[in-house]
Amino acid sequence: MSTFELKTHQIGKTYTQPHFFILNKGLNSGKPLSCPCPNCFVVITKNESEKNMLFQISAILQISGFYKVSLKGSVVPFISIKDCCNTLKKGCLAINNGGEKSKKHLKAIALIIKKENELKSTLKKINQLKIAYMQSTIKT
């Protein structure tokens, strides 16, 4: 089982160990992030492979709606650090108990996320091209 440390991120603080962030406020609570934002937790791990595995597990939990069960608040929903930690631990336990089949699923999900990011980048470039083309057609 992987070991990790979950803390509330303090703006401006840097971390030397492998880490990623989890959004803790709003309807996207539980979403793993590479870069920090004001309302997030930081997950600190011992090595890069553990970080990647936990990042993928957190993405699975967020997309599948497992974090939504723990949301509190009516105006701005949020997840507590305890609930986030417990949900992430349960996800890790489920993956570890699944054996090789679960690890294959994690690899497949990692490839899907990578392809999704590539497509988002392509769409962004196409949008920039469209804007540049439109601006060049109307010269003032």
C-alpha positions as CSV (number, residue, x, y, z in Angstrom):
1,M,0.0,0.0,0.0
2,S,1.3,3.4,-0.9
3,T,2.0,5.9,1.8
4,F,1.3,9.6,1.4
5,E,0.9,12.8,3.4
6,L,-2.1,15.0,2.8
7,K,-1.9,18.6,4.0
8,T,-3.6,21.9,3.3
9,H,-1.6,23.8,0.8
10,Q,-0.3,27.2,1.8
11,I,0.1,29.7,-1.0
12,G,3.7,30.4,-1.8
13,K,5.1,27.2,-0.2
14,T,7.3,25.0,-2.3
15,Y,7.8,21.2,-1.9
16,T,10.9,19.2,-2.6
17,Q,9.4,15.8,-2.5
18,P,7.2,14.4,-5.3
19,H,3.7,16.0,-4.9
20,F,0.5,17.0,-6.6
21,F,-2.6,19.0,-5.5
22,I,-6.2,18.2,-5.0
23,L,-8.9,20.8,-5.4
24,N,-11.0,21.1,-2.2
25,K,-13.7,23.6,-3.0
26,G,-16.4,23.8,-5.6
27,L,-18.2,21.1,-7.7
28,N,-14.8,19.9,-9.0
29,S,-13.6,19.0,-5.4
30,G,-11.2,16.1,-5.5
31,K,-9.8,17.0,-8.9
32,P,-6.1,16.3,-9.0
33,L,-3.9,19.3,-10.2
34,S,-0.3,19.6,-11.3
35,C,-0.2,23.3,-10.2
36,P,-1.4,24.7,-6.9
37,C,-4.5,26.9,-6.5
38,P,-5.7,28.8,-3.4
39,N,-8.2,26.1,-2.4
40,C,-6.3,22.8,-2.5
41,F,-4.7,20.1,-0.6
42,V,-1.2,18.9,-1.3
43,V,-0.4,15.2,-1.5
44,I,3.2,14.5,-0.7
45,T,4.7,11.1,-1.6
46,K,8.0,9.3,-1.3
47,N,8.7,8.8,-5.0
48,E,7.6,9.7,-8.4
49,S,5.9,6.4,-9.3
50,E,3.7,6.6,-6.1
51,K,2.8,10.2,-7.0
52,N,1.7,9.2,-10.5
53,M,-0.3,6.3,-9.2
54,L,-2.1,8.4,-6.5
55,F,-2.7,11.2,-9.1
56,Q,-4.5,8.6,-11.4
57,I,-6.4,7.1,-8.5
58,S,-7.5,10.6,-7.5
59,A,-8.6,11.4,-11.0
60,I,-10.6,8.1,-11.1
61,L,-12.3,8.9,-7.8
62,Q,-13.2,12.5,-8.9
63,I,-14.5,11.5,-12.3
64,S,-16.4,8.6,-10.9
65,G,-18.1,10.8,-8.3
66,F,-16.6,9.2,-5.1
67,Y,-15.5,12.6,-3.7
68,K,-19.0,14.1,-4.3
69,V,-20.4,11.8,-1.6
70,S,-18.3,13.7,1.0
71,L,-19.1,17.2,-0.2
72,K,-20.4,19.6,2.5
73,G,-21.9,23.1,2.3
74,S,-24.8,24.4,0.3
75,V,-23.4,27.6,-1.3
76,V,-19.8,26.6,-2.0
77,P,-19.5,22.8,-1.6
78,F,-16.2,21.6,-0.2
79,I,-14.5,18.4,1.0
80,S,-12.8,18.1,4.3
81,I,-9.2,17.0,4.5
82,K,-10.2,13.9,6.6
83,D,-12.9,12.9,4.0
84,C,-10.5,13.4,1.1
85,C,-7.8,11.4,2.8
86,N,-10.2,8.5,3.7
87,T,-11.5,8.4,0.1
88,L,-8.0,8.4,-1.4
89,K,-7.0,5.6,1.0
90,K,-10.0,3.5,0.1
91,G,-9.2,4.0,-3.6
92,C,-5.6,2.9,-3.0
93,L,-6.8,-0.1,-1.1
94,A,-9.2,-1.1,-3.9
95,I,-6.5,-0.8,-6.5
96,N,-4.0,-2.7,-4.5
97,N,-6.5,-5.5,-3.8
98,G,-7.3,-5.7,-7.5
99,G,-3.8,-7.0,-8.3
100,E,-2.4,-7.0,-11.8
101,K,-5.8,-6.3,-13.4
102,S,-6.1,-3.0,-11.6
103,K,-2.6,-2.0,-12.5
104,K,-3.5,-2.6,-16.2
105,H,-6.5,-0.4,-15.8
106,L,-4.4,2.3,-14.3
107,K,-2.0,2.2,-17.2
108,A,-5.0,2.4,-19.6
109,I,-6.4,5.3,-17.8
110,A,-3.0,7.1,-17.8
111,L,-2.9,6.6,-21.6
112,I,-6.4,8.0,-22.0
113,I,-5.6,11.0,-19.9
114,K,-2.4,11.6,-21.9
115,K,-4.3,11.4,-25.2
116,E,-7.0,13.8,-23.8
117,N,-4.4,16.3,-22.9
118,E,-2.8,16.1,-26.3
119,L,-6.2,16.7,-27.9
120,K,-6.9,19.7,-25.7
121,S,-3.6,21.1,-26.7
122,T,-4.4,20.5,-30.4
123,L,-7.8,22.2,-30.0
124,K,-6.2,25.2,-28.3
125,K,-3.8,25.6,-31.2
126,I,-6.6,25.3,-33.7
127,N,-8.6,28.0,-31.8
128,Q,-5.5,30.2,-31.9
129,L,-5.1,29.6,-35.7
130,K,-8.8,30.4,-36.2
131,I,-8.5,33.7,-34.3
132,A,-5.3,34.7,-36.2
133,Y,-7.0,33.9,-39.5
134,M,-10.1,35.9,-38.6
135,Q,-8.0,38.8,-37.5
136,S,-6.0,38.7,-40.8
137,T,-9.2,38.8,-42.9
138,I,-10.4,42.1,-41.3
139,K,-7.6,44.6,-41.3
140,T,-8.5,48.1,-40.1
